[in-house]
Amino acid sequence: MESTMKIDEDGYGYSTTMLPDYDGFIIIKPGFLKYTDNIIKDLRRLDFIVIEAKEKTLTKDEAEIIYSCHKGKPFFDKLIRYMTSGPSIGMILLSPFSDRESATETLKQLKEKYRKRYSIDKTHNVMHSSDSYQNALYEAEAFFN
């Protein structure tokens, strides 16, 4: 199943074509979509705006692009199999921060909060967040292709 959702904030519809610049990208991973509403509430509490969200099952090629920084590591093949095993939700985010490093760090903290609470192991964890602005652009392009 693949669907694209436009998230409205305060009555205004945002889309990547209207706001091509954004600050972050996250993926809620397969098996953990039940936490989507809680994650969105936390994002809004932190004043992030969800510009676009899409539910889809990643292809092998898409997953390999998103996780290319792990290519050659012992867990890479297991990670790719997991990420292509079912639907996930990718979200493009706009942050309230004047610098992108603060957005990246805040998303990392949110990711760690959910991973500590609900993850099964290092591979089967709740969410992915990009570790830099450049990677957010690269990973979001792969997810929303």
LINMOHU-V646784 format. One record per run of one state. SS is the DSSP state (@ for helix, = for strand, . for the rest). FROM is the first residue (numbers start at 1). TO is the last residue. Records with the same first field share a line. If there is no record, write none. Layout:
# LINMOHU-V646784
SS: FROM-TO  FROM-TO
This chain:
# LINMOHU-V646784
.: 1-2  6-7  10-11  14-23  29-32  46-48  57-59  67-67  71-75  84-87  95-99  119-126  130-132  144-145
=: 3-5  8-9  12-13  24-28  49-56  88-94  127-129
@: 33-45  60-66  68-70  76-83  100-118  133-143
